[in-house]
Amino acid sequence: MRSDREAGERCERGQASVELLAILPALVACVLLAAHWLSAGWALWSAGNAARAGARAEHVGSKGESVARRALPGLLRERADARGEGPVRVRVRAPALLPGVDPVTVTAESRLDPGDG
């Protein structure tokens, strides 16, 4: 004859596996959402870096737009818009990692003002 304790232990066998399967879709969604925003942060950092490179190029008399575009990573370069003459502005669409979610567009601007000295 079984005790009540043995019967209770048998009923809970596999409970952790069931709970893991229940939470797994939410965990995957959170990881994908974090990766989507990480992609946007990378695009913003890259756009800022490209805008500073373009501003330095304009400061020494080169074309800031082309330097800013070349300073972007290849994946972002094809989705970028760079403008010069004054502050260099770089606008980039971050890669979309989630289907159905609009890609994030980020803009960075930089200018080098020479001092009087």
N, C-alpha and C positions, 0 to 999 in steps of 0.2 A: 504494500500500500504506500502511495506517495504522500509526502507531506505537502502542505500548502506552499511552503517556500520553494520546493522543487518545481511545482506547477507554475509559479509566478516567474521563475527564472526562464523557463521554457517559452513563455509568452513574449518575453522581451528580447529574445534572441533575434538578431538582425535589425534591431530598431535603429542603431546608428547608421546602417547602410541606407535604410529608408529615409532617414532625416537628411543624409548627405545628398541623395537623389532629389529630394524636395528643394534643397537650397541651391543646388548646382546651377540651374538657369539664372538665378539672381546673381550668383557669384560671377558667372561668365559675363552677364550684362554689365556689372560694375567694372570688371577688368577692361572690357571693350570701351566703355565710356571714359575711363581714366586714360586709356591709350589714345582716344580721340582728342582729349584735351592736352595730352602730352605732345601730340602732333602739332596742335595749334601753338603751344609754347615754343616748340622748336622752330616753327615758321616765323614767329615773332622775333625770336633771338636772331635768326638768320637774316630777316629783313632789316633789323637794326644794325647788324654788322655790315650788311651791304650798303645801307644808307650812309654809314660813317665812311666806308671806303670811297663811295661816290663823292662825298663832301670833301674828303682829302684830295681826291683827283681834281675836283673843280678849283680847289684852293691853289693848286700848282698849275692850273691852266689846261687840264685835260677834260675830256667829256665825262662828266659824272654819271650820266645815264648808263653808258656802256660799261663803265667800271663797276657800277653797282650791280648790273645784271650779271656780269662775269663773277662777281663775288658770291653770288647765290649758289647753293648746291644744285646739281643737275635736275633733281626732281622738282625743285621749286622754280627753277629758272624759266621753264616753259609756261608756268602759271603766273608769272610776275609782270608787273607794270612799273617801270622806273621813270621818274621825271626829274629833270635837273633845273638849272637856271635859278639860282637862289638856294633855298633849301632843297636838298635831294630827298625825294619822297619815293619810297619803295612800297608797293602794295602787292601782297602775296596771298594766294589761296592755299590754305593748308591741305594736305592730302586727307581725303575722307576715308575713314576706316570702317564706318558703319553704313550699310546700305540704307537708303531712305533718309539719312541725316544730312542736311546741307553742310557743305564744307565751310569752315570758318575762314573769313577773310581778315587779314591783319595789315596794318599800315605802320610804317616807321618813317621818321623824318629826321634829318640831321643837317646842320649847317656849321661851317667854320667861319667865324668872323675874325679877320686879322685885327690885332690890336694896333694902337697908334705908334707903338715903339717898334 
